[in-house]
Amino acid sequence: MKIEIKGPIINDADQWIYDYFAIPATSPGKVNTAIDRALRNQDGELLVVVNSGGGSVFSAAEIYTALKSFNGKVKVQIVGMAASAASVISMAGQHVEMSPVAQLMIHNASTGAWGDYNEMDATSEFLQKVNQTITNAYRAKTSKTEVELLQMMNRTTWMTASEAKENGFIDAIMFENELDAVASIEHPSLVEGAIPKSVLDQLRQQLKVDPVNSITQNERGSQKMDLETLKNEHPELVNQIEKAAVNNERQRIQDIENISQPGTETIVNKAKFETGASAADTAMEILKAQKEQTQQQLQNRIADAKPLNQIEASEAPTPNQDAEVDNLIDGIL
């Protein structure tokens, strides 16, 4: 059974909103549904594919617990990014492997707070306890101490596949035997950003009880709103969503341009304007193309050298023979 951890990690109450707009997102309920399906089918193995910039730490904790409780094998593949809360989920795998062009990131938990110093002190204490609970998932996988992990989280640590393996966060690097080089970026941006809370709140209120369309959360399955109606009735909301989509697309293209190299223009342009591939997938295509090109160049050199192998070696002239030639020339002159 394949389970995809894509987009932001969200709570169950917001999942339908993301689904409504076909935006990738992962909630505990979505994962639990997939696990229940695996149990009904008597599937003894879960393949968890991760490409997420993180999100709700408590939703991630619920997903982590559900995967760890599965009575079977759990294999995790980090194919793009496992950042923040998504890195916690990744630690649930009995076997965790990572694409050579992926990134893993751990950092301190964060939240917003408002109030006097008592409220701020309480929030600080709360976040420190959250950090400690997060380290439990990392400790079980890496065998690192809590102090070591808290230090890594405190400085926001990004890890390539080789660094993640060295630190014990993963067990293997995907395609390790096929690729001789790994492309990575120092400070990648999040692949899938969460919808801003203000937009979610506004959307929830408008769709939960809409005086014009009488659309409620319970009725949304039987009544559908097309894009044109949504634009006419909620122009500000559509404008916010369109801006977010444009920004995400701009970032995707920028990430692809950052990994482009001379000779890879065809692959880069295809990813940017045709397939919509991510920067991670494009980097993999570039690496494969470079490997094939290197192999072809080697074959060409071997073919070019074949005529040289057919030339018979002749005996080099001895010093005496050189002297005889010189004397003969002198006599003629």
N, C-alpha and C positions, 0 to 999 in steps of 0.2 A: 504494500500500500504506500503510495506516494503522498506526502503532505508538504505543501509549499508554505514557507514562511516568507511572504512577500509584502512589501510596503510597510507602513507603520504598524507597530504593535498597539492595538486599541482594546477598549473594553467592549463587552457584548452589546451594550446599549447603542453603540455607534456603528456597529457592523452594517446594519441595513442601509445607512446613509451612504457609506462607501460603495456598497453593492448597487445602490440605486443609480449612482453615477459611474459605475463600472471602474472604480478606482481600487487598485490592489491594496488590501489591508488584511491583517490577521488578528483575530480575537480568540480567546480561550474556547468559546462555544464552537467556533469554526473548526478548531483542531480536535476538540472532543468529539464532534460529529464524525470526523474522519477516523478517529481511533475506534469509535463504536462500530463503524462500518467494517473496519479491519477485523474486529472481534467477531462480528456476525459472519464474515466470510472465512473465519478461522485462518486469517493471514498472520503468520508468526513473525513477520518482519515489517518494520516501518522505515521508509526512506524519506528523511526530512531534508528538503532542499531550502537553503537559507539565502536570501538576498534582501536584507532589511537594515535600515538605519536606526532601528530601535523604536522606543515609545514608552508605553506604560510599564513600569517595573513590576507592578503587581499583576498585571495581565501576563507578563512574561513569566513571573513566578508560578502562576497557575498552569501555564502551558508546560513549563519545565517539569513541574510535579506530575502532570498527566503523562508526559512522555517517559519519565523515570518509573512511573507506576505500571507501564505497559508490560505485560507478561510475555515478552518476546524480545527479539533483537531490534535495537534502534540504531540506524546508521544515519549520520548527519553529513551532508555535503554543503559546504559554504562556497557558493558559486560566484558571488559578487561582493557582498559586504555582510558582515555580522558585527554591527556596532551597537554599543550600549546594551539595551535590553535584549536585543537579538543575540548578542554574544552569550548571555545567560542561557537562553533557550538552547543554543548550540552545545552547551556543556552537558546536555541530557543524553547525548549519543554515547553508546558503548564504543563505537568507532566513529571518529570525526576526521573527515578529510576536507582539504581546502584547495580550491583552484589556485594555480600559481599566479593568477592575475587578480586574486581577491584580496580583501583587507579585513582584519579583525581589530576591533577597538574596544577598550574598556576605559571607563571614567567614573567620576563621582556622580551619585544621584543628584538631581536638581529639582527645584520646584519654585513656585512663587509664594510670597508671604506679604502680609500687610498687618500692621499693628504696632504696639509698643515694644520695648526691649524684652519684655517677658515672652511675647509672642515670637520674637526673633530667636531668643534663646531656645524656646521649645522647638521651633522649626529646625534649628541647627542640630539639636540633639536627635530629632527625628531622622534627619538626613544621615547623620553619622551611624545610626542604628540600621538604616536601610543599606548603607555601604557594607556594614558588617555582615548582613544577611546575604548580600550579593556575593561576598567572598566565599561563602560556603559552597556555592556552585563551582567557582573557580578552583577552590582547594581540592574538591573531590576529584577534579580532572587533572590538575597540574601537580599536586603534592607540594605546592608552594605554601609558605606560611601566610597567615593573615597579615602580618606586618609587611611582607614583601608585596602582596597583592594590593593592599591599601596604598602603598607608595606608587605602584604602577597606575592605579586608578586616579590618584591625586594629581599626577602629571599628565593625565589623558594619554594613554599609550596606544599608538597605532602599530599594528604588526603585519608584515608581509607573511606569506605562507611559510617561508623558511624560519622567520622569527617566531611565529606562532608555534611551529613544531619544536623549535629549540627550547621554548619556554613551557612546553607541555600542554598547550591549549588544544592542539590537534594531534592526531596519530599519524597522518600521512598527507602527502601533497599529491593532488590529482595530476595525472600525466607526467609524473616525475621522471619516468624512464623515456618519455618521448621528447621532452623539451630540454634544450641545453641552456636556455636563457629565460629569465623571468622579467616581465615588465611590471613595474609598480609605480604608484604615485605617492608622494609624501603626504599630501593633505587633500584627500578626495572629499568631495562634498557628498552629502547624503543622497542615495539613489532615489528614494521615494520619501518625500516630505509629508508630514501629517497635515490634514486640513486645519487651518487655524481655528482655535477654540471659538473665537467670535463668530466665524462662519458656520461652524457646527451648531452653535446655539441658535443662530438666526434661522438656519435651515430647519432645525428640529421644531421650532415654534411655528414656522410657516407651513410645514408639511403635516405636523401633528394635528393642528386645528386650523384649517384654511376656510375662512367664511365664504370665499368665492367659489371654490371647487368642492368644498365639503370633504376634503381628503383627510382622513385620519390615519394614524399608524396602523390600526387594525384593518383598514379598508384598502391600504395601498396595493394589496395583491390583486384586487378586482378593478381598481380604477388607476389608469396610467396617465401621466402627464407627459406630452411630447415636448421636444426641445423648444419649438416655436412658442407654445403656451407658456413654458417656464420663462422664456426671455421676455415675453410681454408682461407677465404678472410679477416677476421677481428680477427685474433688470440688474439691480445692484448685486444680487447674489450671483447671477450668471457672470457678471463682469469680474467679480472676485475670483470665481473658479477659472475663468478664461485666462486671467492674469497669472494665476498659479500654474496653469498648464503651459503657458508661454514661457514662464521662467524655468520650469522643469525642462522644457525642450531646448531652450537656450543653453542650459547647463549641460545637458546631454551632448549637444554639438560641441561645446567648448571642451568637455572632457575628451571627446574623440580627437579634436584638433591637437590637444596637448600630447597625445601619444602618437601622432602621425610622424612619419619619417619619410625621407626622399625615397621614391620608388613604391610607396604604398598608397598613392593617390587614388587608384581605382577602388581599393578596399575601403578607404576612408570615405570617399564620396558615396559609395553604395550604402554604407552604414548611415551616413548623415541624411541622405535624401530618398533612399528606396526602402531599405529593410527596417529602419528604426532601431537597429541594434544598439545595445548599451556599449559604453566604453570598454567594459571588461570583455564582452564578447568580441569586440573589434580587435582588442589587443591580442586575443587568442588567435584570430584569423591572421593577423600580421605575423605573429610568431611562427605559425604553421607555414605561411607563405615564404618567410625567410629561410626556414629549415629546408623546404623543398628547393628553393633557389640555390642554397649552398650545396645540397646533394647533387643538383644538376650541374653546377659548376665543377664539382669534383669529377663527375662522370665525363664531362667535356675535356678536362685536363688529361684524364686517363686515355681517352680516345686520341687526343692530339699527340700524346707521347708514344703511341704504338709504332709509327714509322721510325722513330729513333731507335727503337729496340731491334729493328731489322738491319741496321747498319753494322757491318762486320768491323771489328776492331783491327787495326793494322799496327805493326810493330813500330815503335818510335825510333827515329834515327839515333845511332850511337854517336858519341863525340868524335870517333875516328872517321865515320862516314861524313860528318859535317866538315871535318878538316879536308878530306879528299875533294869535296865539292868546292871548297874555297880555293884550294890549290889549282883545280881545273879552271876556275874562273880567272884566277890571276894569270895562268898561262895563256889564256885566250887574249886577255887584255895586254 
